[in-house]
């Protein structure tokens, strides 16, 4: 599984709880279609007015489908690659 950072512009912080519920519901619907995803963390970036999520999924298209099924506006999605090894 890969990890994706999703940033969605949300000007109203009151919508965050609703957005989180919609994301959870979309994950359940996707699981029925054999496309498992998992939200590792979701939060609100107050200075940027964004909902920021770290999502585990098989591929970028699955994350796009998840966001669409959650009825969230399209946002910026970036794949996050793990850093291996330790600092010297």
N, C-alpha and C positions, 0 to 999 in steps of 0.2 A: 504494500500500500504506500501511496505517496501522501505528502502533506501539502496543503494549499492555504495560503493566506488570502482571505477574502475581505475586501474593504467596500462597504456600501454606504453611500451618503444618506444619512438620516438626520434631518434638521431637528426633529422633535424627539427628545430623549424619552418621552412618555410612550413612544411607539416601540421601545426596545423589548419590553416584556412580551408584547404581542408578536414581534418579529421572532423572538426566541421560541415561542410556542409554535409558530408557523414552521420554523426550521425543524423542530422536533417532529411535527406531524409529517412533513415532507420526507424526513429520513425513514419513517415507518412505511410510507407509501413506496419509497424506492426499494426498501428491503423486500417487499412483496414481489418486486420485479428482479430480484437477485442482484441488486446493485447496492451493496452495503456502504454506508458512509458513517462517520462519527465526528461530531463536533468536540474537539478537545477543549477549546475555550472560546468564549464569545464575550465581548465587552464593548463599551462605548468610549470612543476617543472624544472627550468633550471639546478639546481645542479644535478638532477638525470636523466635528459633527458626523462622525462615522461609526457604523457598527463594524467591528473588526472580529473576524472569526478565524480560527485555525481548524481546518477540516481535514480529516483523513479520508481518502477515497482512492479508487483504482486509477482514475485518470481525470483530466481536465473536463472532459465532456460530462462526466458524472456530476462534478461539482456544479457546472452550469445548469444541468437538469435539476439538481437539488434546489438551487437558488430560484429557478423558474417555478418549480412546484410549490415553493414556499411563498410565492407571490411577492417576492422581494424585488426591488429594482435591480437592474444589472449593475454590477460593480466591477472593481478591479480585482482580478484573480491572478495570483502568482504562485508558482510551485516553489516550495521551500525544500532545499536539499540539506540533509544533515551534514554537520561538520564532524569528521572523524578524527580521531587522534586527540592528544592533549597538547596544550601550549608548552613550549620549551621553557 
